[in-house]
Amino acid sequence: MTKRPGARDTVLYSGFVGATSAESRAGARAARVCPDFHAAVELIGKRWTGAILWALTERPHYFAELSFAIPGLSDRLLSSRLRELEAEGLVERSVHAGTPARVSYALTEKGRALEPAIRQLRAWAKRWNGETSNGRGAGATRRASARDVA
């Protein structure tokens, strides 16, 4: 919700200015975001968390496999995100005996329940952000580069 500077309790709804926070375009009460939905989106929307969950929907992974599967993600941040997901009950950590000991991560039942949503989001991303049109989504626009003009 974006407030207009200097306006008391006035908000901007998709370009509609002037409605109070309890009104929408039609004058009806605006829907409030479900706190459970908001918490879930904030959790899985954290940087790299969606990629980690996506990788784990394929199969359990050792730490090094996850690190390799998600380029650009530091080991420190991967470790931090895995701890967060474990604390939320989405991921379980297993230590395998050996020298050195190996640690694998897998989705819990709660984490596996996200698989349909992750598959749908992946399909949406392929459609709208996919590799069509020079690596950009079908609806994306592209600026001309010096290479295009020359």
N, CA, C and O atoms as a GROMACS GRO file, in nm:
protein
  600
    1MET      N    1   0.085  -0.115   0.000
    1MET     CA    2   0.000   0.000   0.000
    1MET      C    3   0.090   0.122   0.000
    1MET      O    4   0.178   0.133   0.086
    2THR      N    5   0.073   0.214  -0.094
    2THR     CA    6   0.157   0.331  -0.105
    2THR      C    7   0.077   0.454  -0.065
    2THR      O    8  -0.027   0.483  -0.124
    3LYS      N    9   0.126   0.527   0.034
    3LYS     CA   10   0.057   0.648   0.076
    3LYS      C   11   0.105   0.766  -0.006
    3LYS      O   12   0.223   0.776  -0.039
    4ARG      N   13   0.011   0.854  -0.037
    4ARG     CA   14   0.044   0.977  -0.108
    4ARG      C   15   0.102   1.074  -0.006
    4ARG      O   16   0.046   1.089   0.102
    5PRO      N   17   0.214   1.141  -0.037
    5PRO     CA   18   0.276   1.233   0.058
    5PRO      C   19   0.177   1.338   0.105
    5PRO      O   20   0.108   1.401   0.025
    6GLY      N   21   0.172   1.357   0.236
    6GLY     CA   22   0.086   1.460   0.293
    6GLY      C   23  -0.059   1.423   0.304
    6GLY      O   24  -0.137   1.498   0.362
    7ALA      N   25  -0.099   1.310   0.253
    7ALA     CA   26  -0.239   1.269   0.258
    7ALA      C   27  -0.260   1.179   0.378
    7ALA      O   28  -0.185   1.084   0.400
    8ARG      N   29  -0.364   1.209   0.454
    8ARG     CA   30  -0.392   1.129   0.573
    8ARG      C   31  -0.475   1.008   0.535
    8ARG      O   32  -0.588   1.020   0.488
    9ASP      N   33  -0.417   0.889   0.556
    9ASP     CA   34  -0.486   0.763   0.530
    9ASP      C   35  -0.538   0.753   0.388
    9ASP      O   36  -0.641   0.689   0.364
   10THR      N   37  -0.470   0.814   0.292
   10THR     CA   38  -0.507   0.803   0.151
   10THR      C   39  -0.407   0.711   0.085
   10THR      O   40  -0.287   0.721   0.109
   11VAL      N   41  -0.455   0.622   0.002
   11VAL     CA   42  -0.368   0.524  -0.058
   11VAL      C   43  -0.382   0.521  -0.208
   11VAL      O   44  -0.478   0.576  -0.263
   12LEU      N   45  -0.288   0.457  -0.273
   12LEU     CA   46  -0.288   0.441  -0.418
   12LEU      C   47  -0.318   0.296  -0.449
   12LEU      O   48  -0.241   0.208  -0.410
   13TYR      N   49  -0.427   0.267  -0.518
   13TYR     CA   50  -0.464   0.133  -0.561
   13TYR      C   51  -0.449   0.126  -0.712
   13TYR      O   52  -0.536   0.174  -0.785
   14SER      N   53  -0.342   0.068  -0.759
   14SER     CA   54  -0.319   0.050  -0.902
   14SER      C   55  -0.350   0.175  -0.983
   14SER      O   56  -0.419   0.169  -1.085
   15GLY      N   57  -0.302   0.286  -0.938
   15GLY     CA   58  -0.323   0.410  -1.012
   15GLY      C   59  -0.444   0.488  -0.968
   15GLY      O   60  -0.464   0.600  -1.016
   16PHE      N   61  -0.527   0.437  -0.879
   16PHE     CA   62  -0.646   0.505  -0.831
   16PHE      C   63  -0.612   0.578  -0.703
   16PHE      O   64  -0.585   0.515  -0.601
   17VAL      N   65  -0.612   0.710  -0.708
   17VAL     CA   66  -0.576   0.790  -0.592
   17VAL      C   67  -0.703   0.847  -0.531
   17VAL      O   68  -0.796   0.885  -0.602
   18GLY      N   69  -0.707   0.851  -0.398
   18GLY     CA   70  -0.817   0.919  -0.332
   18GLY      C   71  -0.902   0.829  -0.245
   18GLY      O   72  -0.977   0.879  -0.162
   19ALA      N   73  -0.892   0.699  -0.261
   19ALA     CA   74  -0.971   0.611  -0.176
   19ALA      C   75  -0.907   0.604  -0.039
   19ALA      O   76  -0.785   0.608  -0.027
   20THR      N   77  -0.989   0.595   0.064
   20THR     CA   78  -0.932   0.574   0.196
   20THR      C   79  -0.888   0.429   0.203
   20THR      O   80  -0.922   0.349   0.115
   21SER      N   81  -0.813   0.394   0.307
   21SER     CA   82  -0.758   0.260   0.315
   21SER      C   83  -0.865   0.153   0.323
   21SER      O   84  -0.836   0.037   0.295
   22ALA      N   85  -0.987   0.186   0.360
   22ALA     CA   86  -1.094   0.087   0.371
   22ALA      C   87  -1.182   0.083   0.246
   22ALA      O   88  -1.285   0.015   0.245
   23GLU      N   89  -1.143   0.154   0.142
   23GLU     CA   90  -1.226   0.158   0.021
   23GLU      C   91  -1.147   0.110  -0.099
   23GLU      O   92  -1.024   0.110  -0.100
   24SER      N   93  -1.220   0.068  -0.201
   24SER     CA   94  -1.159   0.032  -0.329
   24SER      C   95  -1.222   0.119  -0.436
   24SER      O   96  -1.297   0.211  -0.403
   25ARG      N   97  -1.195   0.093  -0.560
   25ARG     CA   98  -1.253   0.170  -0.670
   25ARG      C   99  -1.404   0.173  -0.665
   25ARG      O  100  -1.465   0.277  -0.689
   26ALA      N  101  -1.464   0.061  -0.635
   26ALA     CA  102  -1.609   0.052  -0.635
   26ALA      C  103  -1.670   0.105  -0.506
   26ALA      O  104  -1.792   0.105  -0.491
   27GLY      N  105  -1.586   0.151  -0.414
   27GLY     CA  106  -1.637   0.203  -0.289
   27GLY      C  107  -1.658   0.094  -0.184
   27GLY      O  108  -1.700   0.123  -0.073
   28ALA      N  109  -1.629  -0.030  -0.219
   28ALA     CA  110  -1.643  -0.140  -0.123
   28ALA      C  111  -1.519  -0.146  -0.036
   28ALA      O  112  -1.415  -0.088  -0.069
   29ARG      N  113  -1.529  -0.217   0.074
   29ARG     CA  114  -1.414  -0.234   0.162
   29ARG      C  115  -1.304  -0.311   0.090
   29ARG      O  116  -1.330  -0.412   0.023
   30ALA      N  117  -1.183  -0.264   0.104
   30ALA     CA  118  -1.069  -0.332   0.041
   30ALA      C  119  -1.040  -0.461   0.115
   30ALA      O  120  -1.050  -0.468   0.238
   31ALA      N  121  -1.004  -0.562   0.040
   31ALA     CA  122  -0.968  -0.690   0.100
   31ALA      C  123  -0.835  -0.677   0.173
   31ALA      O  124  -0.744  -0.609   0.125
   32ARG      N  125  -0.825  -0.742   0.286
   32ARG     CA  126  -0.699  -0.742   0.360
   32ARG      C  127  -0.621  -0.868   0.323
   32ARG      O  128  -0.678  -0.973   0.297
   33VAL      N  129  -0.491  -0.855   0.321
   33VAL     CA  130  -0.406  -0.968   0.289
   33VAL      C  131  -0.410  -1.064   0.408
   33VAL      O  132  -0.397  -1.024   0.523
   34CYS      N  133  -0.428  -1.192   0.376
   34CYS     CA  134  -0.429  -1.296   0.478
   34CYS      C  135  -0.291  -1.302   0.544
   34CYS      O  136  -0.191  -1.315   0.473
   35PRO      N  137  -0.283  -1.294   0.676
   35PRO     CA  138  -0.151  -1.297   0.741
   35PRO      C  139  -0.075  -1.428   0.718
   35PRO      O  140   0.048  -1.427   0.711
   36ASP      N  141  -0.146  -1.540   0.705
   36ASP     CA  142  -0.079  -1.667   0.678
   36ASP      C  143  -0.017  -1.666   0.539
   36ASP      O  144   0.096  -1.712   0.521
   37PHE      N  145  -0.091  -1.613   0.441
   37PHE     CA  146  -0.038  -1.602   0.305
   37PHE      C  147   0.084  -1.510   0.304
   37PHE      O  148   0.186  -1.542   0.244
   38HIS      N  149   0.072  -1.397   0.371
   38HIS     CA  150   0.180  -1.299   0.374
   38HIS      C  151   0.307  -1.362   0.435
   38HIS      O  152   0.416  -1.344   0.381
   39ALA      N  153   0.293  -1.434   0.545
   39ALA     CA  154   0.409  -1.498   0.608
   39ALA      C  155   0.472  -1.602   0.515
   39ALA      O  156   0.594  -1.612   0.508
   40ALA      N  157   0.388  -1.679   0.444
   40ALA     CA  158   0.440  -1.781   0.352
   40ALA      C  159   0.515  -1.717   0.237
   40ALA      O  160   0.623  -1.763   0.200
   41VAL      N  161   0.460  -1.612   0.180
   41VAL     CA  162   0.526  -1.544   0.067
   41VAL      C  163   0.656  -1.479   0.112
   41VAL      O  164   0.755  -1.481   0.040
   42GLU      N  165   0.656  -1.421   0.231
   42GLU     CA  166   0.779  -1.361   0.283
   42GLU      C  167   0.887  -1.467   0.304
   42GLU      O  168   1.004  -1.443   0.277
   43LEU      N  169   0.847  -1.585   0.352
   43LEU     CA  170   0.944  -1.692   0.374
   43LEU      C  171   1.001  -1.743   0.243
   43LEU      O  172   1.123  -1.743   0.224
   44ILE      N  173   0.916  -1.787   0.151
   44ILE     CA  174   0.969  -1.847   0.028
   44ILE      C  175   1.015  -1.742  -0.072
   44ILE      O  176   1.081  -1.774  -0.171
   45GLY      N  177   0.979  -1.616  -0.047
   45GLY     CA  178   1.022  -1.509  -0.136
   45GLY      C  179   1.158  -1.451  -0.101
   45GLY      O  180   1.207  -1.363  -0.173
   46LYS      N  181   1.219  -1.497   0.007
   46LYS     CA  182   1.352  -1.448   0.042
   46LYS      C  183   1.449  -1.489  -0.068
   46LYS      O  184   1.433  -1.593  -0.132
   47ARG      N  185   1.548  -1.405  -0.089
   47ARG     CA  186   1.646  -1.432  -0.194
   47ARG      C  187   1.706  -1.571  -0.177
   47ARG      O  188   1.751  -1.607  -0.068
   48TRP      N  189   1.707  -1.648  -0.283
   48TRP     CA  190   1.761  -1.782  -0.296
   48TRP      C  191   1.673  -1.892  -0.239
   48TRP      O  192   1.692  -2.009  -0.273
   49THR      N  193   1.578  -1.860  -0.153
   49THR     CA  194   1.498  -1.964  -0.089
   49THR      C  195   1.415  -2.041  -0.190
   49THR      O  196   1.407  -2.163  -0.183
   50GLY      N  197   1.354  -1.972  -0.284
   50GLY     CA  198   1.276  -2.039  -0.388
   50GLY      C  199   1.361  -2.134  -0.471
   50GLY      O  200   1.317  -2.244  -0.505
   51ALA      N  201   1.484  -2.093  -0.502
   51ALA     CA  202   1.574  -2.179  -0.579
   51ALA      C  203   1.613  -2.303  -0.499
   51ALA      O  204   1.622  -2.412  -0.555
   52ILE      N  205   1.635  -2.287  -0.371
   52ILE     CA  206   1.669  -2.401  -0.286
   52ILE      C  207   1.552  -2.498  -0.282
   52ILE      O  208   1.569  -2.619  -0.299
   53LEU      N  209   1.433  -2.446  -0.259
   53LEU     CA  210   1.314  -2.532  -0.255
   53LEU      C  211   1.293  -2.602  -0.388
   53LEU      O  212   1.261  -2.721  -0.392
   54TRP      N  213   1.311  -2.529  -0.499
   54TRP     CA  214   1.295  -2.589  -0.631
   54TRP      C  215   1.391  -2.706  -0.648
   54TRP      O  216   1.352  -2.813  -0.694
   55ALA      N  217   1.518  -2.685  -0.611
   55ALA     CA  218   1.617  -2.793  -0.625
   55ALA      C  219   1.578  -2.914  -0.541
   55ALA      O  220   1.595  -3.028  -0.584
   56LEU      N  221   1.528  -2.890  -0.422
   56LEU     CA  222   1.493  -3.000  -0.334
   56LEU      C  223   1.364  -3.071  -0.375
   56LEU      O  224   1.337  -3.182  -0.329
   57THR      N  225   1.283  -3.008  -0.461
   57THR     CA  226   1.164  -3.079  -0.511
   57THR      C  227   1.205  -3.191  -0.607
   57THR      O  228   1.132  -3.288  -0.625
   58GLU      N  229   1.322  -3.177  -0.667
   58GLU     CA  230   1.371  -3.279  -0.759
   58GLU      C  231   1.413  -3.406  -0.684
   58GLU      O  232   1.381  -3.517  -0.724
   59ARG      N  233   1.487  -3.385  -0.574
   59ARG     CA  234   1.536  -3.498  -0.492
   59ARG      C  235   1.615  -3.438  -0.375
   59ARG      O  236   1.647  -3.319  -0.377
   60PRO      N  237   1.647  -3.520  -0.274
   60PRO     CA  238   1.736  -3.472  -0.168
   60PRO      C  239   1.875  -3.439  -0.226
   60PRO      O  240   1.917  -3.500  -0.324
   61HIS      N  241   1.942  -3.345  -0.165
   61HIS     CA  242   2.074  -3.303  -0.212
   61HIS      C  243   2.171  -3.294  -0.095
   61HIS      O  244   2.133  -3.259   0.017
   62TYR      N  245   2.296  -3.326  -0.123
   62TYR     CA  246   2.403  -3.293  -0.030
   62TYR      C  247   2.428  -3.143  -0.041
   62TYR      O  248   2.393  -3.080  -0.141
   63PHE      N  249   2.490  -3.086   0.062
   63PHE     CA  250   2.517  -2.943   0.065
   63PHE      C  251   2.593  -2.899  -0.060
   63PHE      O  252   2.555  -2.801  -0.124
   64ALA      N  253   2.698  -2.972  -0.096
   64ALA     CA  254   2.780  -2.935  -0.212
   64ALA      C  255   2.700  -2.940  -0.341
   64ALA      O  256   2.722  -2.859  -0.431
   65GLU      N  257   2.606  -3.035  -0.352
   65GLU     CA  258   2.521  -3.044  -0.470
   65GLU      C  259   2.430  -2.923  -0.482
   65GLU      O  260   2.409  -2.869  -0.590
   66LEU      N  261   2.375  -2.880  -0.367
   66LEU     CA  262   2.290  -2.760  -0.369
   66LEU      C  263   2.373  -2.639  -0.409
   66LEU      O  264   2.327  -2.555  -0.487
   67SER      N  265   2.491  -2.628  -0.355
   67SER     CA  266   2.580  -2.516  -0.387
   67SER      C  267   2.609  -2.512  -0.537
   67SER      O  268   2.612  -2.405  -0.597
   68PHE      N  269   2.632  -2.629  -0.597
   68PHE     CA  270   2.659  -2.638  -0.741
   68PHE      C  271   2.533  -2.610  -0.823
   68PHE      O  272   2.540  -2.548  -0.929
   69ALA      N  273   2.418  -2.656  -0.775
   69ALA     CA  274   2.292  -2.643  -0.848
   69ALA      C  275   2.242  -2.500  -0.855
   69ALA      O  276   2.163  -2.466  -0.943
   70ILE      N  277   2.286  -2.415  -0.762
   70ILE     CA  278   2.238  -2.277  -0.756
   70ILE      C  279   2.357  -2.182  -0.769
   70ILE      O  280   2.411  -2.137  -0.668
   71PRO      N  281   2.398  -2.152  -0.891
   71PRO     CA  282   2.514  -2.065  -0.912
   71PRO      C  283   2.493  -1.927  -0.852
   71PRO      O  284   2.384  -1.870  -0.860
   72GLY      N  285   2.598  -1.873  -0.793
   72GLY     CA  286   2.592  -1.738  -0.737
   72GLY      C  287   2.555  -1.734  -0.590
   72GLY      O  288   2.564  -1.629  -0.527
   73LEU      N  289   2.513  -1.845  -0.535
   73LEU     CA  290   2.474  -1.853  -0.395
   73LEU      C  291   2.596  -1.893  -0.311
   73LEU      O  292   2.656  -1.998  -0.334
   74SER      N  293   2.633  -1.808  -0.216
   74SER     CA  294   2.750  -1.839  -0.133
   74SER      C  295   2.716  -1.951  -0.035
   74SER      O  296   2.600  -1.971   0.001
   75ASP      N  297   2.819  -2.025   0.008
   75ASP     CA  298   2.799  -2.132   0.104
   75ASP      C  299   2.742  -2.078   0.235
   75ASP      O  300   2.658  -2.143   0.298
   76ARG      N  301   2.787  -1.962   0.274
   76ARG     CA  302   2.738  -1.901   0.399
   76ARG      C  303   2.588  -1.873   0.392
   76ARG      O  304   2.514  -1.906   0.484
   77LEU      N  305   2.544  -1.813   0.282
   77LEU     CA  306   2.402  -1.782   0.269
   77LEU      C  307   2.319  -1.909   0.249
   77LEU      O  308   2.208  -1.918   0.300
   78LEU      N  309   2.373  -2.007   0.176
   78LEU     CA  310   2.304  -2.135   0.159
   78LEU      C  311   2.282  -2.199   0.296
   78LEU      O  312   2.173  -2.248   0.325
   79SER      N  313   2.384  -2.200   0.377
   79SER     CA  314   2.375  -2.257   0.511
   79SER      C  315   2.269  -2.184   0.593
   79SER      O  316   2.190  -2.247   0.664
   80SER      N  317   2.268  -2.053   0.585
   80SER     CA  318   2.171  -1.973   0.659
   80SER      C  319   2.028  -2.002   0.614
   80SER      O  320   1.938  -2.019   0.697
   81ARG      N  321   2.007  -2.006   0.483
   81ARG     CA  322   1.872  -2.033   0.430
   81ARG      C  323   1.825  -2.174   0.466
   81ARG      O  324   1.709  -2.194   0.499
   82LEU      N  325   1.916  -2.270   0.460
   82LEU     CA  326   1.880  -2.407   0.496
   82LEU      C  327   1.840  -2.415   0.644
   82LEU      O  328   1.747  -2.487   0.679
   83ARG      N  329   1.911  -2.343   0.730
   83ARG     CA  330   1.875  -2.340   0.873
   83ARG      C  331   1.736  -2.280   0.893
   83ARG      O  332   1.658  -2.329   0.973
   84GLU      N  333   1.706  -2.172   0.818
   84GLU     CA  334   1.574  -2.109   0.827
   84GLU      C  335   1.465  -2.206   0.782
   84GLU      O  336   1.362  -2.219   0.848
   85LEU      N  337   1.488  -2.274   0.671
   85LEU     CA  338   1.390  -2.369   0.619
   85LEU      C  339   1.373  -2.488   0.713
   85LEU      O  340   1.264  -2.542   0.727
   86GLU      N  341   1.482  -2.528   0.776
   86GLU     CA  342   1.474  -2.636   0.874
   86GLU      C  343   1.394  -2.591   0.996
   86GLU      O  344   1.311  -2.667   1.048
   87ALA      N  345   1.417  -2.469   1.042
   87ALA     CA  346   1.344  -2.415   1.158
   87ALA      C  347   1.194  -2.403   1.128
   87ALA      O  348   1.112  -2.418   1.218
   88GLU      N  349   1.159  -2.377   1.003
   88GLU     CA  350   1.019  -2.366   0.963
   88GLU      C  351   0.955  -2.501   0.938
   88GLU      O  352   0.834  -2.511   0.916
   89GLY      N  353   1.036  -2.607   0.942
   89GLY     CA  354   0.983  -2.741   0.922
   89GLY      C  355   0.964  -2.780   0.776
   89GLY      O  356   0.892  -2.875   0.747
   90LEU      N  357   1.028  -2.707   0.685
   90LEU     CA  358   1.016  -2.737   0.542
   90LEU      C  359   1.125  -2.832   0.493
   90LEU      O  360   1.105  -2.904   0.396
   91VAL      N  361   1.238  -2.830   0.560
   91VAL     CA  362   1.355  -2.908   0.519
   91VAL      C  363   1.406  -2.986   0.639
   91VAL      O  364   1.407  -2.937   0.752
   92GLU      N  365   1.450  -3.110   0.611
   92GLU     CA  366   1.515  -3.188   0.716
   92GLU      C  367   1.660  -3.212   0.677
   92GLU      O  368   1.693  -3.233   0.561
   93ARG      N  369   1.744  -3.208   0.777
   93ARG     CA  370   1.889  -3.223   0.761
   93ARG      C  371   1.928  -3.361   0.812
   93ARG      O  372   1.888  -3.401   0.921
   94SER      N  373   2.009  -3.433   0.733
   94SER     CA  374   2.056  -3.566   0.773
   94SER      C  375   2.208  -3.569   0.763
   94SER      O  376   2.266  -3.531   0.661
   95VAL      N  377   2.272  -3.616   0.869
   95VAL     CA  378   2.417  -3.629   0.870
   95VAL      C  379   2.450  -3.775   0.841
   95VAL      O  380   2.399  -3.865   0.908
   96HIS      N  381   2.536  -3.797   0.742
   96HIS     CA  382   2.575  -3.931   0.700
   96HIS      C  383   2.717  -3.960   0.749
   96HIS      O  384   2.808  -3.880   0.728
   97ALA      N  385   2.732  -4.074   0.812
   97ALA     CA  386   2.862  -4.111   0.869
   97ALA      C  387   2.967  -4.124   0.760
   97ALA      O  388   2.936  -4.152   0.644
   98GLY      N  389   3.089  -4.102   0.798
   98GLY     CA  390   3.199  -4.112   0.704
   98GLY      C  391   3.303  -4.008   0.736
   98GLY      O  392   3.285  -3.926   0.827
   99THR      N  393   3.413  -4.011   0.663
   99THR     CA  394   3.517  -3.912   0.682
   99THR      C  395   3.543  -3.843   0.550
   99THR      O  396   3.599  -3.906   0.460
  100PRO      N  397   3.507  -3.721   0.533
  100PRO     CA  398   3.434  -3.639   0.630
  100PRO      C  399   3.285  -3.676   0.631
  100PRO      O  400   3.235  -3.738   0.538
  101ALA      N  401   3.217  -3.636   0.736
  101ALA     CA  402   3.072  -3.659   0.742
  101ALA      C  403   3.006  -3.575   0.634
  101ALA      O  404   3.048  -3.463   0.605
  102ARG      N  405   2.902  -3.630   0.575
  102ARG     CA  406   2.829  -3.556   0.470
  102ARG      C  407   2.690  -3.523   0.521
  102ARG      O  408   2.630  -3.600   0.596
  103VAL      N  409   2.640  -3.408   0.480
  103VAL     CA  410   2.508  -3.362   0.523
  103VAL      C  411   2.420  -3.350   0.401
  103VAL      O  412   2.456  -3.288   0.301
  104SER      N  413   2.302  -3.410   0.410
  104SER     CA  414   2.206  -3.398   0.300
  104SER      C  415   2.081  -3.327   0.351
  104SER      O  416   2.053  -3.322   0.471
  105TYR      N  417   2.008  -3.273   0.257
  105TYR     CA  418   1.886  -3.199   0.288
  105TYR      C  419   1.774  -3.253   0.200
  105TYR      O  420   1.794  -3.282   0.082
  106ALA      N  421   1.656  -3.265   0.259
  106ALA     CA  422   1.539  -3.313   0.186
  106ALA      C  423   1.418  -3.236   0.237
  106ALA      O  424   1.418  -3.184   0.348
  107LEU      N  425   1.316  -3.230   0.155
  107LEU     CA  426   1.191  -3.167   0.197
  107LEU      C  427   1.118  -3.257   0.296
  107LEU      O  428   1.118  -3.379   0.283
  108THR      N  429   1.057  -3.195   0.394
  108THR     CA  430   0.971  -3.267   0.487
  108THR      C  431   0.833  -3.281   0.421
  108THR      O  432   0.813  -3.237   0.308
  109GLU      N  433   0.740  -3.342   0.491
  109GLU     CA  434   0.604  -3.350   0.438
  109GLU      C  435   0.548  -3.210   0.414
  109GLU      O  436   0.484  -3.184   0.312
  110LYS      N  437   0.574  -3.120   0.508
  110LYS     CA  438   0.530  -2.980   0.493
  110LYS      C  439   0.595  -2.916   0.371
  110LYS      O  440   0.529  -2.844   0.296
  111GLY      N  441   0.723  -2.942   0.349
  111GLY     CA  442   0.793  -2.887   0.233
  111GLY      C  443   0.743  -2.946   0.103
  111GLY      O  444   0.728  -2.875   0.003
  112ARG      N  445   0.717  -3.079   0.104
  112ARG     CA  446   0.665  -3.144  -0.017
  112ARG      C  447   0.527  -3.093  -0.054
  112ARG      O  448   0.488  -3.097  -0.171
  113ALA      N  449   0.453  -3.044   0.044
  113ALA     CA  450   0.321  -2.988   0.015
  113ALA      C  451   0.331  -2.862  -0.071
  113ALA      O  452   0.232  -2.820  -0.131
  114LEU      N  453   0.448  -2.801  -0.078
  114LEU     CA  454   0.471  -2.684  -0.164
  114LEU      C  455   0.498  -2.720  -0.309
  114LEU      O  456   0.493  -2.633  -0.396
  115GLU      N  457   0.526  -2.847  -0.337
  115GLU     CA  458   0.564  -2.888  -0.472
  115GLU      C  459   0.466  -2.844  -0.580
  115GLU      O  460   0.510  -2.791  -0.682
  116PRO      N  461   0.333  -2.863  -0.564
  116PRO     CA  462   0.242  -2.816  -0.669
  116PRO      C  463   0.253  -2.665  -0.694
  116PRO      O  464   0.249  -2.621  -0.809
  117ALA      N  465   0.266  -2.589  -0.588
  117ALA     CA  466   0.279  -2.443  -0.604
  117ALA      C  467   0.410  -2.407  -0.674
  117ALA      O  468   0.413  -2.317  -0.758
  118ILE      N  469   0.518  -2.477  -0.639
  118ILE     CA  470   0.647  -2.452  -0.702
  118ILE      C  471   0.643  -2.490  -0.849
  118ILE      O  472   0.698  -2.419  -0.934
  119ARG      N  473   0.578  -2.602  -0.881
  119ARG     CA  474   0.565  -2.643  -1.023
  119ARG      C  475   0.484  -2.538  -1.101
  119ARG      O  476   0.520  -2.504  -1.213
  120GLN      N  477   0.377  -2.488  -1.042
  120GLN     CA  478   0.296  -2.386  -1.108
  120GLN      C  479   0.375  -2.257  -1.128
  120GLN      O  480   0.366  -2.194  -1.234
  121LEU      N  481   0.450  -2.217  -1.028
  121LEU     CA  482   0.532  -2.097  -1.039
  121LEU      C  483   0.640  -2.115  -1.146
  121LEU      O  484   0.672  -2.022  -1.219
  122ARG      N  485   0.695  -2.235  -1.153
  122ARG     CA  486   0.796  -2.265  -1.256
  122ARG      C  487   0.734  -2.255  -1.395
  122ARG      O  488   0.794  -2.198  -1.486
  123ALA      N  489   0.614  -2.310  -1.412
  123ALA     CA  490   0.545  -2.301  -1.542
  123ALA      C  491   0.515  -2.156  -1.577
  123ALA      O  492   0.531  -2.114  -1.691
  124TRP      N  493   0.471  -2.080  -1.478
  124TRP     CA  494   0.442  -1.937  -1.501
  124TRP      C  495   0.570  -1.865  -1.542
  124TRP      O  496   0.570  -1.785  -1.636
  125ALA      N  497   0.680  -1.893  -1.472
  125ALA     CA  498   0.807  -1.827  -1.502
  125ALA      C  499   0.856  -1.862  -1.642
  125ALA      O  500   0.906  -1.776  -1.714
  126LYS      N  501   0.841  -1.990  -1.682
  126LYS     CA  502   0.883  -2.029  -1.817
  126LYS      C  503   0.800  -1.956  -1.922
  126LYS      O  504   0.852  -1.915  -2.026
  127ARG      N  505   0.672  -1.940  -1.894
  127ARG     CA  506   0.586  -1.872  -1.991
  127ARG      C  507   0.618  -1.724  -2.001
  127ARG      O  508   0.629  -1.670  -2.111
  128TRP      N  509   0.633  -1.657  -1.888
  128TRP     CA  510   0.646  -1.512  -1.887
  128TRP      C  511   0.789  -1.463  -1.876
  128TRP      O  512   0.816  -1.349  -1.914
  129ASN      N  513   0.880  -1.542  -1.827
  129ASN     CA  514   1.020  -1.501  -1.812
  129ASN      C  515   1.113  -1.599  -1.881
  129ASN      O  516   1.234  -1.597  -1.856
  130GLY      N  517   1.060  -1.684  -1.966
  130GLY     CA  518   1.134  -1.794  -2.025
  130GLY      C  519   1.240  -1.754  -2.124
  130GLY      O  520   1.275  -1.637  -2.135
  131GLU      N  521   1.288  -1.853  -2.195
  131GLU     CA  522   1.400  -1.833  -2.285
  131GLU      C  523   1.357  -1.790  -2.425
  131GLU      O  524   1.438  -1.793  -2.518
  132THR      N  525   1.233  -1.751  -2.441
  132THR     CA  526   1.190  -1.699  -2.571
  132THR      C  527   1.237  -1.555  -2.584
  132THR      O  528   1.271  -1.492  -2.485
  133SER      N  529   1.238  -1.505  -2.702
  133SER     CA  530   1.272  -1.365  -2.728
  133SER      C  531   1.406  -1.326  -2.666
  133SER      O  532   1.413  -1.236  -2.582
  134ASN      N  533   1.512  -1.395  -2.709
  134ASN     CA  534   1.648  -1.365  -2.664
  134ASN      C  535   1.664  -1.376  -2.513
  134ASN      O  536   1.729  -1.292  -2.451
  135GLY      N  537   1.604  -1.479  -2.454
  135GLY     CA  538   1.622  -1.501  -2.311
  135GLY      C  539   1.526  -1.424  -2.224
  135GLY      O  540   1.535  -1.431  -2.102
  136ARG      N  541   1.434  -1.350  -2.285
  136ARG     CA  542   1.339  -1.273  -2.205
  136ARG      C  543   1.200  -1.328  -2.230
  136ARG      O  544   1.176  -1.394  -2.332
  137GLY      N  545   1.111  -1.302  -2.140
  137GLY     CA  546   0.975  -1.352  -2.151
  137GLY      C  547   0.903  -1.298  -2.272
  137GLY      O  548   0.943  -1.197  -2.330
  138ALA      N  549   0.796  -1.365  -2.310
  138ALA     CA  550   0.720  -1.326  -2.428
  138ALA      C  551   0.666  -1.184  -2.416
  138ALA      O  552   0.655  -1.114  -2.516
  139GLY      N  553   0.634  -1.142  -2.295
  139GLY     CA  554   0.579  -1.009  -2.275
  139GLY      C  555   0.684  -0.904  -2.247
  139GLY      O  556   0.651  -0.786  -2.232
  140ALA      N  557   0.809  -0.944  -2.239
  140ALA     CA  558   0.914  -0.850  -2.204
  140ALA      C  559   0.956  -0.767  -2.323
  140ALA      O  560   0.950  -0.812  -2.437
  141THR      N  561   0.999  -0.645  -2.296
  141THR     CA  562   1.053  -0.560  -2.401
  141THR      C  563   1.204  -0.557  -2.383
  141THR      O  564   1.255  -0.583  -2.274
  142ARG      N  565   1.273  -0.526  -2.489
  142ARG     CA  566   1.419  -0.528  -2.485
  142ARG      C  567   1.471  -0.399  -2.544
  142ARG      O  568   1.426  -0.355  -2.650
  143ARG      N  569   1.566  -0.337  -2.474
  143ARG     CA  570   1.629  -0.216  -2.526
  143ARG      C  571   1.732  -0.253  -2.631
  143ARG      O  572   1.796  -0.358  -2.622
  144ALA      N  573   1.748  -0.168  -2.729
  144ALA     CA  574   1.849  -0.192  -2.832
  144ALA      C  575   1.986  -0.166  -2.772
  144ALA      O  576   2.007  -0.067  -2.702
  145SER      N  577   2.077  -0.256  -2.798
  145SER     CA  578   2.214  -0.237  -2.750
  145SER      C  579   2.298  -0.185  -2.868
  145SER      O  580   2.252  -0.182  -2.982
  146ALA      N  581   2.420  -0.146  -2.837
  146ALA     CA  582   2.509  -0.099  -2.942
  146ALA      C  583   2.533  -0.208  -3.045
  146ALA      O  584   2.551  -0.179  -3.163
  147ARG      N  585   2.533  -0.334  -3.000
  147ARG     CA  586   2.553  -0.446  -3.091
  147ARG      C  587   2.436  -0.456  -3.189
  147ARG      O  588   2.457  -0.489  -3.306
  148ASP      N  589   2.312  -0.427  -3.143
  148ASP     CA  590   2.195  -0.434  -3.230
  148ASP      C  591   2.194  -0.325  -3.334
  148ASP      O  592   2.147  -0.344  -3.446
  149VAL      N  593   2.246  -0.207  -3.296
  149VAL     CA  594   2.239  -0.091  -3.384
  149VAL      C  595   2.348  -0.099  -3.490
  149VAL      O  596   2.327  -0.060  -3.604
  150ALA      N  597   2.464  -0.150  -3.452
  150ALA     CA  598   2.579  -0.153  -3.543
  150ALA      C  599   2.560  -0.246  -3.659
  150ALA      O  600   2.650  -0.258  -3.743
   0.00000   0.00000   0.00000
